[in-house]
Amino acid sequence: MASRPNILWYCTDQQRFDTIGALGNPHVQTPTVDRLVSEGVAFTHAYCQSPICTPSRSSFLTGMYASRLHNTRNGNESFPPYPPVITRLLADAGYECGLVGKFHLQSAGRRTEPRIDDGYTYWKFSHAPRDDWPSGHDYAEWVRERGGDLDALRNSADRVPTELHQTTWASEMSIDFIRRPHSQPWLLSVNIYDPHPPFIPPRAWRERFDPASLPGPHFRESDLAQQAKLADVDFQGEVLRPEERNAKEIQAAYYAMIAQIDHQFARVLTALDESGQRENTVIIFTSDHGESLGDHGLLEKGCRFYEGLVRVPLIFAWPGHFAENLPSPALVELLDKTATILDLAGVEIPGYLQGRTLRPILEGSASPADHREYVRSEYFDALDPHFTGGHGAFATMHRTRRHKLIVYHGHNIGELYDLERDPWEHENLWDDSHSRSLRDELIRQSFDAHVLLTTDVGSRRIAPM
């Protein structure tokens, strides 16, 4: 590389992998992301390391599993001081780092999220598109300055209009950062709140989608019995048939939120083009985790590991440097982004990092079909005597190319799916006598991986005794 690239890292919140037109969804409207797919590498089998916000973000901002970090749930009081987040490493290496939107490495409940040693010199914060914080919430203050009342707008028939929407604000702040004079390479982390619930896009965007024309969720009647077995395992919402929750209406609203994101993302890319910085900027489009969206009778997120919830978009583009129009089916973990960004920025990858750089695939020097033999995701939410909201759920997912194993620890319950025969996970083979040896072998592999990847063996070894 002639020079260290800028990095535009655009991360939505709770966006499923199957919500991009160019990657096979004919119902969405994503022309901007479709164009990015044609210009770069789309990892079609990228998995988050936890199906909820804080542990997932903690993982990909440090390059370590959330259980190794001891930061495994939403609502935590604090964030561990070590290891540093990636932006601290980049700032120390001479990058100018900016954040727009959500951070969520610790709780923003009853307070704005406290800053850590994060390396950001440009900080425009918005945890959620509400006005719940008396100060420090940049988006809410921006709306108030324009005469808007977020609480009233969110509850109105038209919802928050596009011109006052959090996604629009994020574009405005991102464009401001891009247009500023920069004497050093930069990383801009843009964290949109949508398409996170509640599913309330502006009316103008919602009207673009006809629920009757949409396919609805992946659901079979047998899913109800399976979810009944998991009734004691934490999940945010109740189990309902698609028609009982108007699932197509929700899908239409969800797709409308994604369409609005795509439109605003285009504005950011246009500003990048107009500033003359596009040719030396790596663009990353991704999300922190997915959304159940009615699949298996479930909505939103929690302690489950179905494809719609743990598999997310991950696209890299850099004109003249990365392969173009290349879909990669390799198994990838979101913490691999961390190692990749450091590698592209010319920063030495620390030995503790558990991610693996994707640069060889991006540059065409490695097969796009192979990266990891398996991927993992975790949900650990220990009961807290000081807080009544914890459920004590512990579960792990171990996904190979063909099979997915899920163990709900402490419940003597699990799930096993053959993803070649059953890609939408309706036929649980956990209790199938013909699959017992496969189940036992995957449990062994999963246990070995968990011990090897998440055990903290203590301080650095300096002598044989």
N, C-alpha and C positions, 0 to 999 in steps of 0.2 A: 504494500500500500504506500502510495506516494505521501499521503498525509493522513492523520487520524481523522476519521469521519465524524460528523455530527450524528446524533442519534435521536430520532423522533419516535417515542415509545407511546403508542396510543392504546390504552387499555379500557375496554368497556367493563361493565359490572353485571355478571350473571347472564352472559350470552352463550348459547349453545353452539356446538360445532356445525350443526346442520342449518345454519341461517344465512348462507351466502349463495347467491345465485350461480356464480361461476363454479361452485363446488357441488352443484346438484339440486338446489332448491328452486323450483320454478315459480314459487309463490311470493318470495320476498322481493324487495326492490333495493339492490345494493350495487349500483353501477360503479361507485367509487372503489369499493373493496374488490369488485370484480376486475376492475382495471389493475389494481394492485396485484391480484392473483396472476394476471397475464404478464406482469412486469417482474415477478419474483418467484419465490419458493413458498408454497403453501404446505405446511405440515398437517396432513389430514387426520393424524392420530396423535394429537397432543393432549396430555392429561394433566389436570391440576393435582397438587399434592394434598389437597383437602377440599371437600365440597362446600366449604363456607369461607367467608371473606378473610378474616384476620390470619388464620394459619396458612391459607394459600398465598396471600400477599407476603407474609413473613418469609415463606419458603422461597418465592422467586426473587425477593429483594435481598436475600442473603446467600442463596444457592445451597441451602441446607433444608433437610426435612424439618417440619414444624416440631415434631417430637424431640429431635436432636436440639432444637432451640429452646425447648420448654415454653413454647408459645402456641398452644394447640387449640384455642377456642376464641370465640368472639367475647367481647366484654372485659378483657383483661385489664388490670389496673396499670400495668407498666410493660415495657419492652426490654428484654435483656441487653446490657451494654456491649456484649460481644456475642457473635462476630459483628463487624460493622456492616451496614447496608451497602449495597453496590455503589450508590451515589456518593457515599463518603470516600470509597476507594477511588472513584473517578475524579472527584474534586481534588483529592491529594495528588492525583496524577496530572492535574492541570486542566481538567474539564470544568466548564461552567454548567451547573446543574439547576434546572428549573422544575418545579412541580405545579401542576394545575389540577385541582379537584381533590379527589379522595386519597388518603394515605392508609389509614386504618390498620396500623400495627398494634394499636391498643385502643381501649374504649374511648368513644366520643360521647358516651352517655352522661348527661348532666354537666357536661363541660365540652369545650372544644379540645380536640386531641392535643396533648402536650407535644411540643417539639422534642426530638432526640438529636443526637449528633449525626444529622442526616446528609450534610454536604450541600444542601440546597441554598443558593443565594437569591433565587427567585421563588417566592412561595405564595401561591394564590389558592387558598384552602376552601374546600366545600365537601364536608362529609356526606351530606344528603341534601336534596332540594327542599329543605324545610327551613323554618325560621325559629329553631328551638334554642339557639344560643345567644346570650345577650351581647357577646362581642367575639371577635376573632373568626367569624364565619364570613369570608369575603364575598361569596355568592349572594347570601341573604342581604348583606349591606348594599351590594350592587343593585339588587332589585328594589330595595327601599329608596335608594337614591333616584330611581326612575319612577317613583310613585306607586310601586306595586306592593301588594300584600300577599305573600306566598300562601298563607293559610286560607285566605278567602279565595284566591285563584285556584288552588288545588281542589277545592270543594265546589267550584262553579261548574256549570254545564260544559263550558268550553275548555276547562282546565287551564294550566299555565300556558299562555300563548308562546309561540315560537320565539318572539323577540325578547321574552323574559325567561326563557327556559334555561335550565342549568347547562344543557348541552351547548346552547348558543353562547352563554357566558364563557364556557370552557374554550370555545373557539376564539372568542374575543381576547381572552388572556393569552392563549397560545400564539395568536397572530401578533400580539404586542411583544411577546418574547422573541419571536422569530425576526421581527423587524428591528429590534434593538441592535446597536453595534456590538459585534463580538470580536474580541481580540484573541480568542482561544476556542478550541472545539467545544461543542456543547452537547448536553443531553437534556431533552425536554420530556418529562413524564406526564402524560395527559390521562387523567383518570375520570372518565365519564360515569355518572351514577346509573344511567339507563343501560340496558333494559330491565333493571332491577324493579321488583314490585314496590309500590302499587302500580298496576298497569294502567296508567292515566296519561297517555300522550295527548298533545294538543288536538283539538277536534279536527283541525285541517289535515293533520297527518292520519288520524284514525279513519277518516272518511275515504282514504285511498284503498282500504282493504274491505272486501266483502266476506264476512265470516262464512257464508254459505258456500263460497268457492274454495275454502281451505280444507285440508285433509283432516285436521284435528289430531289428537294425540295418538300415540302407540298404546293401545289398550285392548286387553281381552278380559272376559269375565273371570278367567282363572287368576288374574292379577289380584282380585279381591281376597281370595283365599290366601295367596302368598303374603299380602300385606297384613292380613289378620294374624299370621304367624309372627310378624315383626311388630305387632302393636305396642309392645313394651320397649321398643327401641326408638330413641328420640327422632322426631321429625316435626317440622313447623306446622304443617296443616293436616287436615283430616283426609281420609281416603274416600273418594267419590267417583262414580261413573262420569264420563265426559259430559253427558247431557244434564247431570245433576249440578254441574258447576258452569254450564255454558262455556265449555272449553274452547269452542271455535271463536267465540267473542273474545276470550282472553288471548288466543293465538293471534287474532287480528290486531289487538292492541299491542301485543309484544312485537309483531312485525312492523307496526307503525313506528314504534320507538326505535327500532333498528334502522328503518328508512330515514328517520330524522337524524340519527347519528351519522349515517352514510353521507347525508347532505352536508352536515357540519364538518365532517372529516374532509370533504372536498374543499371547503373554504380554507382549511389549514394547509392542505397541500398546494392550493393555488397561491397562498401567501409565500410558501416555501419556494415555489417556482419563480414568483415575481421578485423575490429577494436574491435570486441567483445562487441559492444554496442547495438546490435539489440534487445536483450531480455529486455533491460530497456529503450526502445525508443518507444514513441507513434508516429505513422506515420499518417499524414493527407494528403490526396490528394483532391484538390478542384480547383475552378476557381472563378474569380471575377464576371463574368456575361457571358452570352452566345453570340450567333451570329445568325442573321436571316438566312443566308446562302441560300437565295432565297425564303424562305417560304413567302407566301402571296405577292410575287413579290418584296420583300425587301432584301437588302443586308446590312451587318454591323449592326449598332445600332443607337439608338435614342429614341425618346419618343413613344415607343410601349412596350407592355407587353406580347407578345406571348410566348408560352412555350419555344421555342428554344432560346429566348433572355434572359429570367429571371430565367430559371431552369437550375441548374448546377450540376456537379458531387460533391459529398461529401462522402469521405470514410475514416474511422478510423480503424487502426489496431494496436494491441499491444499483442504480443504472451503471452498466459497464463493469460491474464487479461480481454480481451474483448471477446465477443461472436465471433464465426467464421462463415463465409459463411452465414451471416444474412442480407438479404435485408430488409430494413425498409421503409415502405410506409408512415410513419408519415410525416405530414407537418412540415417542418423545415425552419428556417431563417438562413442566414449566420451569423448574429450576435450571434446566439446560439453557434458558435464556440468559441467566446470570453469567455463566461461563462464556457464552457466546459474545455478549456485550463487552466483557473485559478483554477477550481475545481480539475483537475487532478494534477496540480502543488502544491496543498495545500495552495493556496493563497485565502484569504477571498474575496468573490465576493462583490464588492461595491454595495450599495443600489441603486445607480443611473443606474446600468447596466440594459439594457432592454432585453438582451439575457437570455435564460434558458438553464441550463446545460443539455447535452445529456448523461451524465455519467450513469444514471440508465438504459437507453436502451443499452448502450455499454456493461455494465456489466451484463445484463440479468435480472435485478431486476424490470424492467418495461416493459410493452407491447411495442413491436417494432412498433405497428400500431398507437400509439397515442402520440402526443407531443403538438401540437397546434391545436386550432379550426380553425384558419385562418392564412394566411401569407400575408404580405404587401410589396409593392414596390412603389417607388416614382420617379418622374422626375420633378424637379423644377429648371428652368433656367430663372431667372428674367432678363429683359432687363437692360443693363448697359449703362448709358450715356457716359461712357468713352471708350466703346468697341463696335464695330458694329457687333460682331459675335454672340451675344445672340439672342434668338428667342422669349423669353417670354413664353415658354411652361410650363404649370403646369398640372400634371396628377398624379393620384393615382390608384393603383391596389389593390383589396381586393379579395383574393382567398380562398374559403372554400374547403372542400373535393370535392364537386361536381361542384361548380359554380365559375366563375371568372367574376368580375365586374371591368370595367375600366372607369374612369371618366376623360375627358379632360376638366379641369376647365376653364371657360371663353369662351368655344366654343359651349356649349349646345350640345355636342356630347358625346357618350359613346359606350361601347361595353359590351355585356353580353353573356357568353357562358356556355352551359351545357357540362362539360368536360366528363361526362359519355357517352353521345350520340355523342359528337363532340370533340374528344380529340385534334384535330389539328386546332380548332377554325376557321371554315369556315362559320358557321351559326350564325350571330350576332342577338341576341334576344332583343336587346335594344328597338326597335320599335315594337316588337311583342305584340299585344294586350293581348294575353293569358299569357304573362310573365310579365305584368305590375306590379302586386302585388309583385312578386318575385324581380323585379328590384328595386321597392321602398323600400322593406325590406332590400336588400343588400346595397342600398345607405345609409339607416339609420345606418346599422351596420358599414359601412365603415367610415361614418362621426364620429360616436361615437369613433371608434378605433383611428381615426386620432387625435381627440381632446385629448383623454386620453393618447396617446402614444407620441405625439410630442409637446404638450404644455409645455413650460418652466414656472413653477409657481414662479420662483425666488429663493431667498436665503432660507436657512434652517429655519424652524419655531422653535422659542425658547420659546414662551409664548402664552397664549390664546388671547392676545390683544397687 
